[in-house]
Amino acid sequence: MANEHTRYHIKIQGQLDNRWKAWFDDLDIILTRDGNTILSGIIIDQSALHGVLKKIRNMGLTLISVNPQPGVEN
């Protein structure tokens, strides 16, 4: 179970540009060499995480992975 204010890396298929930053609660948008996108940033709690995942689903994007970053909390 994740603690509050945990940094996550959420990998999705395809590439998003920075115009989507505000839509994804100001998470950093990192383009990968393999043509995918990582959304990275502090997510305050499980409810907020589910909100981000719901946005990904509603946009019809393919979710590849969701990884909390151990030891990286604010």
N, CA, C and O atoms as a GROMACS GRO file, in nm:
protein
  296
    1MET      N    1   0.084  -0.118   0.000
    1MET     CA    2   0.000   0.000   0.000
    1MET      C    3   0.089   0.124   0.000
    1MET      O    4   0.183   0.133   0.078
    2ALA      N    5   0.058   0.217  -0.086
    2ALA     CA    6   0.142   0.336  -0.100
    2ALA      C    7   0.116   0.435   0.013
    2ALA      O    8   0.004   0.449   0.062
    3ASN      N    9   0.221   0.502   0.052
    3ASN     CA   10   0.208   0.611   0.148
    3ASN      C   11   0.158   0.734   0.077
    3ASN      O   12   0.160   0.741  -0.046
    4GLU      N   13   0.113   0.832   0.154
    4GLU     CA   14   0.074   0.959   0.094
    4GLU      C   15   0.197   1.026   0.035
    4GLU      O   16   0.310   1.005   0.080
    5HIS      N   17   0.173   1.106  -0.067
    5HIS     CA   18   0.277   1.183  -0.134
    5HIS      C   19   0.390   1.095  -0.188
    5HIS      O   20   0.508   1.122  -0.164
    6THR      N   21   0.353   0.993  -0.260
    6THR     CA   22   0.450   0.903  -0.321
    6THR      C   23   0.475   0.943  -0.466
    6THR      O   24   0.381   0.979  -0.537
    7ARG      N   25   0.600   0.937  -0.509
    7ARG     CA   26   0.632   0.962  -0.650
    7ARG      C   27   0.602   0.834  -0.728
    7ARG      O   28   0.639   0.724  -0.687
    8TYR      N   29   0.536   0.852  -0.842
    8TYR     CA   30   0.504   0.741  -0.931
    8TYR      C   31   0.561   0.766  -1.068
    8TYR      O   32   0.577   0.880  -1.111
    9HIS      N   33   0.593   0.657  -1.138
    9HIS     CA   34   0.621   0.657  -1.281
    9HIS      C   35   0.509   0.574  -1.344
    9HIS      O   36   0.496   0.454  -1.316
   10ILE      N   37   0.430   0.638  -1.428
   10ILE     CA   38   0.319   0.571  -1.495
   10ILE      C   39   0.351   0.570  -1.643
   10ILE      O   40   0.356   0.674  -1.707
   11LYS      N   41   0.372   0.451  -1.697
   11LYS     CA   42   0.413   0.438  -1.837
   11LYS      C   43   0.292   0.406  -1.923
   11LYS      O   44   0.215   0.314  -1.894
   12ILE      N   45   0.275   0.484  -2.031
   12ILE     CA   46   0.166   0.462  -2.124
   12ILE      C   47   0.220   0.447  -2.265
   12ILE      O   48   0.326   0.500  -2.299
   13GLN      N   49   0.145   0.375  -2.346
   13GLN     CA   50   0.186   0.351  -2.484
   13GLN      C   51   0.164   0.477  -2.567
   13GLN      O   52   0.061   0.544  -2.555
   14GLY      N   53   0.262   0.509  -2.651
   14GLY     CA   54   0.254   0.627  -2.737
   14GLY      C   55   0.316   0.747  -2.670
   14GLY      O   56   0.361   0.741  -2.555
   15GLN      N   57   0.320   0.857  -2.744
   15GLN     CA   58   0.383   0.978  -2.690
   15GLN      C   59   0.283   1.091  -2.679
   15GLN      O   60   0.209   1.122  -2.772
   16LEU      N   61   0.285   1.153  -2.562
   16LEU     CA   62   0.205   1.272  -2.535
   16LEU      C   63   0.298   1.391  -2.531
   16LEU      O   64   0.414   1.378  -2.491
   17ASP      N   65   0.250   1.506  -2.573
   17ASP     CA   66   0.334   1.625  -2.561
   17ASP      C   67   0.296   1.702  -2.435
   17ASP      O   68   0.202   1.666  -2.364
   18ASN      N   69   0.370   1.808  -2.408
   18ASN     CA   70   0.353   1.884  -2.284
   18ASN      C   71   0.220   1.957  -2.273
   18ASN      O   72   0.187   2.008  -2.166
   19ARG      N   73   0.143   1.963  -2.381
   19ARG     CA   74   0.010   2.025  -2.372
   19ARG      C   75  -0.080   1.949  -2.275
   19ARG      O   76  -0.178   2.005  -2.224
   20TRP      N   77  -0.049   1.824  -2.248
   20TRP     CA   78  -0.130   1.740  -2.160
   20TRP      C   79  -0.089   1.753  -2.013
   20TRP      O   80  -0.152   1.692  -1.927
   21LYS      N   81   0.014   1.831  -1.984
   21LYS     CA   82   0.067   1.841  -1.847
   21LYS      C   83  -0.041   1.884  -1.747
   21LYS      O   84  -0.055   1.822  -1.641
   22ALA      N   85  -0.116   1.987  -1.778
   22ALA     CA   86  -0.220   2.035  -1.686
   22ALA      C   87  -0.331   1.931  -1.670
   22ALA      O   88  -0.385   1.915  -1.560
   23TRP      N   89  -0.366   1.861  -1.777
   23TRP     CA   90  -0.469   1.758  -1.773
   23TRP      C   91  -0.431   1.647  -1.676
   23TRP      O   92  -0.517   1.589  -1.609
   24PHE      N   93  -0.302   1.618  -1.668
   24PHE     CA   94  -0.253   1.512  -1.580
   24PHE      C   95  -0.196   1.570  -1.451
   24PHE      O   96  -0.093   1.525  -1.402
   25ASP      N   97  -0.264   1.669  -1.397
   25ASP     CA   98  -0.231   1.724  -1.264
   25ASP      C   99  -0.086   1.767  -1.251
   25ASP      O  100  -0.024   1.749  -1.146
   26ASP      N  101  -0.032   1.824  -1.359
   26ASP     CA  102   0.106   1.875  -1.361
   26ASP      C  103   0.212   1.768  -1.338
   26ASP      O  104   0.322   1.800  -1.292
   27LEU      N  105   0.182   1.643  -1.370
   27LEU     CA  106   0.286   1.540  -1.368
   27LEU      C  107   0.383   1.569  -1.482
   27LEU      O  108   0.343   1.620  -1.586
   28ASP      N  109   0.510   1.537  -1.462
   28ASP     CA  110   0.608   1.554  -1.568
   28ASP      C  111   0.580   1.453  -1.679
   28ASP      O  112   0.543   1.338  -1.652
   29ILE      N  113   0.597   1.497  -1.803
   29ILE     CA  114   0.578   1.410  -1.919
   29ILE      C  115   0.715   1.381  -1.977
   29ILE      O  116   0.783   1.472  -2.026
   30ILE      N  117   0.755   1.256  -1.972
   30ILE     CA  118   0.887   1.213  -2.019
   30ILE      C  119   0.867   1.120  -2.138
   30ILE      O  120   0.800   1.017  -2.126
   31LEU      N  121   0.925   1.156  -2.252
   31LEU     CA  122   0.918   1.072  -2.371
   31LEU      C  123   1.033   0.973  -2.368
   31LEU      O  124   1.148   1.012  -2.345
   32THR      N  125   1.003   0.847  -2.391
   32THR     CA  126   1.105   0.742  -2.386
   32THR      C  127   1.155   0.709  -2.526
   32THR      O  128   1.090   0.740  -2.626
   33ARG      N  129   1.271   0.648  -2.533
   33ARG     CA  130   1.330   0.610  -2.662
   33ARG      C  131   1.248   0.505  -2.735
   33ARG      O  132   1.254   0.495  -2.858
   34ASP      N  133   1.171   0.428  -2.660
   34ASP     CA  134   1.090   0.323  -2.724
   34ASP      C  135   0.954   0.372  -2.773
   34ASP      O  136   0.868   0.293  -2.809
   35GLY      N  137   0.936   0.505  -2.774
   35GLY     CA  138   0.814   0.563  -2.829
   35GLY      C  139   0.697   0.572  -2.734
   35GLY      O  140   0.583   0.589  -2.776
   36ASN      N  141   0.724   0.560  -2.605
   36ASN     CA  142   0.618   0.568  -2.505
   36ASN      C  143   0.635   0.692  -2.419
   36ASN      O  144   0.727   0.772  -2.441
   37THR      N  145   0.547   0.708  -2.323
   37THR     CA  146   0.548   0.824  -2.234
   37THR      C  147   0.546   0.777  -2.090
   37THR      O  148   0.475   0.682  -2.055
   38ILE      N  149   0.624   0.844  -2.006
   38ILE     CA  150   0.616   0.823  -1.861
   38ILE      C  151   0.562   0.950  -1.798
   38ILE      O  152   0.615   1.059  -1.820
   39LEU      N  153   0.456   0.934  -1.720
   39LEU     CA  154   0.405   1.042  -1.637
   39LEU      C  155   0.472   1.024  -1.501
   39LEU      O  156   0.461   0.918  -1.441
   40SER      N  157   0.540   1.127  -1.454
   40SER     CA  158   0.617   1.115  -1.331
   40SER      C  159   0.587   1.231  -1.238
   40SER      O  160   0.582   1.347  -1.280
   41GLY      N  161   0.566   1.199  -1.112
   41GLY     CA  162   0.546   1.305  -1.015
   41GLY      C  163   0.487   1.252  -0.886
   41GLY      O  164   0.459   1.134  -0.871
   42ILE      N  165   0.470   1.345  -0.793
   42ILE     CA  166   0.414   1.313  -0.663
   42ILE      C  167   0.262   1.302  -0.677
   42ILE      O  168   0.196   1.392  -0.729
   43ILE      N  169   0.208   1.191  -0.629
   43ILE     CA  170   0.064   1.172  -0.626
   43ILE      C  171   0.027   1.160  -0.479
   43ILE      O  172   0.081   1.077  -0.406
   44ILE      N  173  -0.066   1.245  -0.436
   44ILE     CA  174  -0.087   1.264  -0.292
   44ILE      C  175  -0.148   1.146  -0.219
   44ILE      O  176  -0.120   1.126  -0.100
   45ASP      N  177  -0.231   1.066  -0.287
   45ASP     CA  178  -0.291   0.951  -0.220
   45ASP      C  179  -0.351   0.856  -0.324
   45ASP      O  180  -0.344   0.882  -0.444
   46GLN      N  181  -0.408   0.746  -0.277
   46GLN     CA  182  -0.464   0.645  -0.367
   46GLN      C  183  -0.579   0.700  -0.451
   46GLN      O  184  -0.595   0.662  -0.567
   47SER      N  185  -0.658   0.788  -0.394
   47SER     CA  186  -0.769   0.847  -0.468
   47SER      C  187  -0.717   0.928  -0.588
   47SER      O  188  -0.773   0.919  -0.697
   48ALA      N  189  -0.612   1.005  -0.566
   48ALA     CA  190  -0.553   1.083  -0.676
   48ALA      C  191  -0.491   0.991  -0.781
   48ALA      O  192  -0.500   1.019  -0.901
   49LEU      N  193  -0.429   0.882  -0.738
   49LEU     CA  194  -0.372   0.785  -0.832
   49LEU      C  195  -0.483   0.727  -0.920
   49LEU      O  196  -0.468   0.717  -1.041
   50HIS      N  197  -0.592   0.688  -0.858
   50HIS     CA  198  -0.704   0.633  -0.936
   50HIS      C  199  -0.762   0.736  -1.031
   50HIS      O  200  -0.809   0.701  -1.140
   51GLY      N  201  -0.759   0.864  -0.993
   51GLY     CA  202  -0.804   0.971  -1.082
   51GLY      C  203  -0.719   0.980  -1.207
   51GLY      O  204  -0.771   0.997  -1.317
   52VAL      N  205  -0.587   0.970  -1.191
   52VAL     CA  206  -0.496   0.974  -1.306
   52VAL      C  207  -0.520   0.852  -1.395
   52VAL      O  208  -0.525   0.864  -1.517
   53LEU      N  209  -0.535   0.735  -1.334
   53LEU     CA  210  -0.558   0.613  -1.411
   53LEU      C  211  -0.691   0.620  -1.487
   53LEU      O  212  -0.702   0.569  -1.598
   54LYS      N  213  -0.790   0.682  -1.426
   54LYS     CA  214  -0.920   0.699  -1.493
   54LYS      C  215  -0.906   0.789  -1.615
   54LYS      O  216  -0.967   0.762  -1.719
   55LYS      N  217  -0.828   0.895  -1.604
   55LYS     CA  218  -0.805   0.983  -1.719
   55LYS      C  219  -0.738   0.906  -1.834
   55LYS      O  220  -0.774   0.923  -1.950
   56ILE      N  221  -0.640   0.823  -1.799
   56ILE     CA  222  -0.571   0.742  -1.901
   56ILE      C  223  -0.671   0.651  -1.970
   56ILE      O  224  -0.672   0.640  -2.093
   57ARG      N  225  -0.754   0.586  -1.893
   57ARG     CA  226  -0.857   0.497  -1.949
   57ARG      C  227  -0.955   0.574  -2.037
   57ARG      O  228  -0.987   0.530  -2.147
   58ASN      N  229  -1.002   0.688  -1.988
   58ASN     CA  230  -1.101   0.766  -2.063
   58ASN      C  231  -1.047   0.820  -2.194
   58ASN      O  232  -1.122   0.842  -2.289
   59MET      N  233  -0.915   0.840  -2.202
   59MET     CA  234  -0.853   0.886  -2.326
   59MET      C  235  -0.827   0.770  -2.422
   59MET      O  236  -0.785   0.793  -2.536
   60GLY      N  237  -0.852   0.649  -2.379
   60GLY     CA  238  -0.829   0.532  -2.464
   60GLY      C  239  -0.682   0.496  -2.478
   60GLY      O  240  -0.644   0.428  -2.573
   61LEU      N  241  -0.600   0.542  -2.382
   61LEU     CA  242  -0.457   0.513  -2.386
   61LEU      C  243  -0.430   0.375  -2.326
   61LEU      O  244  -0.505   0.328  -2.240
   62THR      N  245  -0.324   0.312  -2.370
   62THR     CA  246  -0.286   0.182  -2.317
   62THR      C  247  -0.188   0.201  -2.203
   62THR      O  248  -0.080   0.257  -2.221
   63LEU      N  249  -0.225   0.153  -2.086
   63LEU     CA  250  -0.141   0.159  -1.967
   63LEU      C  251  -0.041   0.044  -1.972
   63LEU      O  252  -0.080  -0.072  -1.987
   64ILE      N  253   0.087   0.076  -1.959
   64ILE     CA  254   0.191  -0.027  -1.960
   64ILE      C  255   0.231  -0.065  -1.818
   64ILE      O  256   0.240  -0.183  -1.785
   65SER      N  257   0.254   0.036  -1.733
   65SER     CA  258   0.295   0.004  -1.596
   65SER      C  259   0.269   0.122  -1.503
   65SER      O  260   0.261   0.237  -1.546
   66VAL      N  261   0.257   0.090  -1.374
   66VAL     CA  262   0.245   0.190  -1.267
   66VAL      C  263   0.345   0.149  -1.160
   66VAL      O  264   0.334   0.042  -1.101
   67ASN      N  265   0.444   0.236  -1.136
   67ASN     CA  266   0.551   0.200  -1.043
   67ASN      C  267   0.573   0.310  -0.940
   67ASN      O  268   0.615   0.421  -0.975
   68PRO      N  269   0.546   0.281  -0.812
   68PRO     CA  270   0.586   0.376  -0.708
   68PRO      C  271   0.738   0.376  -0.700
   68PRO      O  272   0.803   0.274  -0.723
   69GLN      N  273   0.794   0.491  -0.669
   69GLN     CA  274   0.939   0.505  -0.659
   69GLN      C  275   0.977   0.503  -0.511
   69GLN      O  276   0.964   0.604  -0.442
   70PRO      N  277   1.023   0.388  -0.461
   70PRO     CA  278   1.053   0.373  -0.319
   70PRO      C  279   1.154   0.477  -0.269
   70PRO      O  280   1.252   0.508  -0.336
   71GLY      N  281   1.124   0.529  -0.152
   71GLY     CA  282   1.217   0.622  -0.090
   71GLY      C  283   1.215   0.761  -0.149
   71GLY      O  284   1.298   0.845  -0.113
   72VAL      N  285   1.122   0.788  -0.240
   72VAL     CA  286   1.113   0.921  -0.301
   72VAL      C  287   0.978   0.978  -0.266
   72VAL      O  288   0.881   0.964  -0.341
   73GLU      N  289   0.971   1.043  -0.149
   73GLU     CA  290   0.846   1.101  -0.102
   73GLU      C  291   0.871   1.244  -0.060
   73GLU      O  292   0.983   1.282  -0.025
   74ASN      N  293   0.765   1.323  -0.064
   74ASN     CA  294   0.771   1.461  -0.014
   74ASN      C  295   0.668   1.479   0.092
   74ASN      O  296   0.655   1.588   0.148
   0.00000   0.00000   0.00000
